[in-house]
Amino acid sequence: MDYRHVPVMVKEVIELLRPGAHKRYLDGTLGGGGHAAEVLNHSGPDGQVLGLDWDEEALAAAGERLNAFGERLVARRANFTEAKEILHDIGWDRVHGVLLDLGLSSRHIESGERGFSFQLTARLDMRMDRRQTFDAYRLVNTYPVSDLRRILSDYGEEPAARRIALAIDAARKRKPVETTAELAGLVARVVGKRRGGIHPATRTFQALRIAVNRELENLESFLHDAYELLLPGGRMVVISFHSLEDRLVKTAFRRWSKDCLCPPKTLFCRCGWNRKARLLTPRPLRPSREEIQANPRARPAKLRAVERV
Ligand SMILES: C[S@@+](CC[C@H](N)C(=O)[O-])C[C@H]1O[C@@H](n2cnc3c(N)ncnc32)[C@H](O)[C@@H]1O
């Protein structure tokens, strides 16, 4: 299988995770296995990685790429929100490091049939986990106008959300909107040319993809208590690709690093919270200019990391 995803910010990930022998890691977004390969290379001869991905094509590609590491890789098809149960099932419970590299892989974007790209004509799909029945076709053709508008506005930060939602509704009353090309054409007619050369349908496609895959809900649910997955001194690195994801990561990491969650000016602490983690990146790290030049898809990446106390 041709799986050409180039892993982003590898040097930074390895510097922060500091993989080593006799240690165990969780890669919650295994993808093509690029980051996992580096973690395994740096944790020889016996470091191990549990790799999760909900996309069967990603798992197959990672299995092929990481074959040489034998039993040092344990791969499972799963949502990363299930990490705690899976770690428990395989008898690891807690790990020395956790990595999430969010979003799409290049494979998703480049694959003709998955329906993620407005540049390739395909049925409206956008599911990363194809066991799921809900897809972009259902969303676009059945959601009430008010929900469509909210999704486009909240997840795509699309200024023309209302006009696009109304245009979708008018179109689907004549016949269902079936393909990426139909939707991209419809949005382009509503929005016209965008400044800065971005395609007029970029924001719409991002919004639908986030909604179909429940990306923010999954991330929020994972981040609720993910510090519990780490051994003391263990580190977590999260790479996000848009501001909505980054905000969730920033908020969770800040919360974990606080001594108390009581409202400001409370005289006596009543929350019972104590600090879970130390911030390793008070500001997010960004890819270097050289990396962006070599791999333009790295451009929006923001990396944040914490250490369990
Ligand atoms: C950017 S790619 C990861 C690339 C990987 N780090 C590499 O080096 O090849 C993101 C992967 O995470 C997976 N993914 C996204 N959200 C997920 C979730 N909630 N649970 C499991 N996998 C998820 C996607 O299917 C995709 O394969």
The ligand as an SDF file (V2000), in Angstrom:
LIG
                    3D

 27 29  0  0  0  0  0  0  0  0999 V2000
   -1.8650   12.9240   11.1470 C   0  0  0  0  0  0  0  0  0  0  0  0
   -2.2050   11.2190   11.1410 S   0  0  0  0  0  0  0  0  0  0  0  0
   -0.9560   10.5110   12.1440 C   0  0  0  0  0  0  0  0  0  0  0  0
    0.3120   10.2610   11.4030 C   0  0  0  0  0  0  0  0  0  0  0  0
    1.3510    9.5020   12.1990 C   0  0  0  0  0  0  0  0  0  0  0  0
    1.7920   10.2420   13.3640 N   0  0  0  0  0  0  0  0  0  0  0  0
    2.5370    9.1550   11.3130 C   0  0  0  0  0  0  0  0  0  0  0  0
    3.6580    9.5240   11.6530 O   0  0  0  0  0  0  0  0  0  0  0  0
    2.3340    8.4850   10.2860 O   0  0  0  0  0  0  0  0  0  0  0  0
   -3.5720   11.1000   12.2010 C   0  0  0  0  0  0  0  0  0  0  0  0
   -4.1240    9.6840   12.3310 C   0  0  0  0  0  0  0  0  0  0  0  0
   -4.9330    9.6770   13.4860 O   0  0  0  0  0  0  0  0  0  0  0  0
   -6.0830    8.9210   13.2330 C   0  0  0  0  0  0  0  0  0  0  0  0
   -7.1090    9.4170   14.1450 N   0  0  0  0  0  0  0  0  0  0  0  0
   -7.6580   10.6630   14.2030 C   0  0  0  0  0  0  0  0  0  0  0  0
   -8.5380   10.7330   15.2140 N   0  0  0  0  0  0  0  0  0  0  0  0
   -8.5250    9.5140   15.8260 C   0  0  0  0  0  0  0  0  0  0  0  0
   -9.2100    8.9670   16.9490 C   0  0  0  0  0  0  0  0  0  0  0  0
  -10.1080    9.6820   17.6380 N   0  0  0  0  0  0  0  0  0  0  0  0
   -8.9330    7.7000   17.3140 N   0  0  0  0  0  0  0  0  0  0  0  0
   -8.0360    6.9520   16.6090 C   0  0  0  0  0  0  0  0  0  0  0  0
   -7.3590    7.4070   15.5370 N   0  0  0  0  0  0  0  0  0  0  0  0
   -7.6030    8.6850   15.1510 C   0  0  0  0  0  0  0  0  0  0  0  0
   -6.3920    9.1270   11.7600 C   0  0  0  0  0  0  0  0  0  0  0  0
   -7.1000    8.0360   11.2440 O   0  0  0  0  0  0  0  0  0  0  0  0
   -4.9700    9.2470   11.1560 C   0  0  0  0  0  0  0  0  0  0  0  0
   -4.5200    8.0030   10.6790 O   0  0  0  0  0  0  0  0  0  0  0  0
  1  2  1  0
  2  3  1  0
  2 10  1  0
  3  4  1  0
  4  5  1  0
  5  6  1  0
  5  7  1  0
  7  8  2  0
  7  9  1  0
 10 11  1  0
 11 12  1  0
 11 26  1  0
 12 13  1  0
 13 14  1  0
 13 24  1  0
 14 15  1  0
 14 23  1  0
 15 16  2  0
 16 17  1  0
 17 18  1  0
 17 23  2  0
 18 19  1  0
 18 20  2  0
 20 21  1  0
 21 22  2  0
 22 23  1  0
 24 25  1  0
 24 26  1  0
 26 27  1  0
M  CHG  2   2   1   9  -1
M  END
$$$$
